């Protein structure tokens, strides 16, 4: 499966995302990376069944200008509405509170996080994405989220000394599917077997009819 990945922002280097996705190459996933949104063209996404958004609202780590203009957001809207799959991971939910179109597609956005601390990630309910998932606890940024769509189905929660938050959900948007995973500031989280399972299952779910 070919996957287009948007990554690299002020607080989240592309190296973490690339290293975190690298093991999935053994499962047949092929990733193309866009690190600077200045290199992105509006027709690029049409060549991929799934897009990963692992970038906050910065052009890149070197250029923190917001990329999510209304025109740019509309490209994402059209892509998902017409059947594309979108997986937003960690920083892919950050900086979009005022980006109304992206916020609506995701169904929820990041609001804040305390200092890094031990965060426990657990499944709730039953969903094919968490089939085989085992809970884990690692140091991470505990993302606090604002869910904005009632149709979001939460399948994952995160808990720390600061409270409990939704950590993973899915929703449909037009003909397309959307999945959100909020853990993942540190590479240790990405490479944990349970998170690798979530990544693999999410990507497969997004393209399954």
C-alpha positions in Angstrom: 0.0 0.0 0.0 1.3 3.4 -1.0 0.9 6.1 1.7 1.6 9.8 1.5 2.9 11.2 4.8 3.0 14.9 5.9 5.4 15.4 8.8 8.0 17.8 10.3 7.0 20.8 12.4 8.5 23.0 15.1 8.1 20.5 17.9 8.0 17.2 16.0 10.9 16.3 13.7 10.3 14.2 10.6 13.0 11.8 11.8 10.6 10.4 14.6 7.8 9.8 12.1 10.1 8.2 9.5 11.8 5.9 12.0 8.4 5.1 13.6 6.9 4.0 10.3 10.0 2.3 8.9 9.2 -1.2 10.4 5.9 -1.2 8.5 7.8 -1.6 5.2 8.0 -5.3 6.1 4.2 -5.4 5.9 4.2 -4.0 2.3 3.6 -0.3 3.1 5.5 2.2 1.0 5.7 5.7 2.3 6.3 9.0 0.5 7.2 11.9 2.7 6.4 15.6 2.4 8.3 17.6 5.1 7.6 21.1 3.8 4.1 22.0 2.7 5.7 24.3 0.2 6.5 21.1 -1.8 2.9 19.9 -1.7 0.7 20.2 -4.8 -3.0 19.9 -4.7 -3.2 16.8 -7.0 -0.5 14.9 -5.1 -2.9 13.2 -2.7 -5.0 11.7 -5.6 -2.3 9.1 -6.2 -2.5 7.6 -2.7 -5.4 5.6 -1.1 -4.3 6.8 2.4 -2.7 10.0 3.7 -1.0 10.4 7.1 -1.1 13.8 8.7 1.7 13.8 11.4 2.4 17.5 11.2 1.0 20.4 13.2 -0.1 23.6 11.4 3.5 24.6 10.3 5.0 24.5 6.9 8.0 22.8 8.4 10.3 22.8 11.4 12.2 25.7 9.8 9.1 27.6 8.7 6.4 27.8 11.4 4.0 29.8 9.2 0.6 28.1 9.2 0.0 26.1 6.1 -3.7 25.3 6.6 -5.3 28.1 4.5 -8.9 27.6 3.6 -7.8 26.6 0.1 -5.4 24.0 1.4 -7.9 22.6 3.8 -10.4 22.2 1.0 -8.0 19.9 -0.8 -8.1 17.6 2.2 -11.9 17.9 2.4 -12.3 16.9 -1.3 -9.8 14.0 -0.9 -11.6 12.4 2.1 -15.1 13.2 0.8 -14.3 11.4 -2.4 -13.2 8.2 -0.7 -9.6 8.8 0.6 -8.4 7.6 3.9 -6.9 10.0 6.5 -4.8 9.0 9.5 -3.9 11.8 11.9 -1.2 11.0 14.4 -0.2 13.0 17.4 0.8 16.5 16.1 -1.5 15.9 13.1 -4.2 17.1 15.5 -2.3 20.2 16.8 -2.7 23.8 15.7 -6.0 23.1 13.9 -8.5 24.5 16.4 -9.2 27.5 14.2 -8.8 25.5 11.0 -12.5 24.7 10.7 -12.4 22.3 7.8 -9.5 20.2 9.1 -11.1 20.2 12.6 -14.4 19.0 11.1 -12.7 16.2 9.1 -10.8 15.0 12.1 -13.7 15.2 14.5 -11.6 16.6 17.3 -8.4 18.6 17.9 -5.6 19.0 20.4 -6.1 21.7 23.1 -3.0 21.3 25.4 -0.7 18.9 27.1 1.1 18.9 30.5 4.8 18.1 30.7 5.8 14.7 29.5 4.9 12.0 32.0 4.0 8.2 32.1 0.9 7.7 29.9 -1.1 4.5 29.8 -2.9 3.7 26.6 -5.8 1.2 26.7 -8.5 0.0 24.3 -12.2 0.7 25.0 -15.0 -1.3 23.5 -14.3 -3.4 20.5 -12.9 -2.3 17.1 -11.0 -4.1 14.4 -8.2 -1.6 14.9 -7.5 -2.8 18.4 -7.7 -6.5 17.6 -4.7 -8.0 19.4 -3.8 -4.7 21.1 -2.2 -4.9 24.6 -2.2 -1.8 26.9 1.1 -0.1 27.4 2.6 2.7 29.5 5.4 5.0 28.3 6.6 8.5 28.8 4.8 10.7 26.3 3.0 14.0 25.8 -0.5 13.4 27.2 -2.6 15.1 24.6 -5.9 16.7 25.9 -8.5 16.7 23.1 -11.7 18.4 22.2 -14.1 16.1 20.4 -16.2 18.2 18.0 -18.2 15.6 16.1 -20.8 13.4 17.9 -20.3 10.6 15.3 -16.7 9.9 16.4 -16.3 6.4 17.7 -13.6 6.3 20.4 -11.7 3.0 20.6 -8.6 4.1 22.6 -8.1 6.1 25.8 -5.0 7.5 27.5 -4.6 8.0 31.2 -1.9 9.8 33.3 -1.7 11.6 36.6 -3.5 14.5 34.8 -6.6 12.5 33.9 -8.1 10.5 31.1 -8.5 11.5 27.5 -9.7 10.0 24.2 -6.6 8.7 22.4 -8.0 7.1 19.3 -11.2 7.4 17.3 -12.7 6.8 13.9 -15.4 8.4 11.8 -16.6 8.5 8.2 -16.5 11.7 6.2 -18.4 11.6 2.9 -17.2 8.5 1.1 -13.9 8.4 3.0 -12.7 7.3 6.5 -10.8 9.1 9.2 -8.7 7.7 12.1 -7.0 9.7 14.8 -4.2 8.4 17.1 -3.1 11.0 19.7 0.0 9.3 21.3 3.4 9.5 19.6 5.7 12.3 20.7 8.6 10.0 21.3 10.0 7.3 19.1 9.7 4.8 21.9 6.0 5.1 21.6 6.0 4.6 17.8 8.2 1.6 18.0 6.2 -0.1 20.8 4.6 -3.3 19.4 1.1 -2.2 20.5 1.5 1.1 18.7 2.9 -0.6 15.6 -0.2 -2.8 15.6 -2.4 0.3 15.8 -0.6 1.9 12.9 -0.9 -1.2 10.8 -4.5 -1.9 11.6 -5.5 1.7 11.1 -4.0 1.9 7.7 -5.6 -1.4 6.6 -9.0 -0.2 8.0 -8.9 3.0 6.1 -8.7 1.3 2.8 -11.1 -1.6 3.5 -14.4 -1.3 1.8 
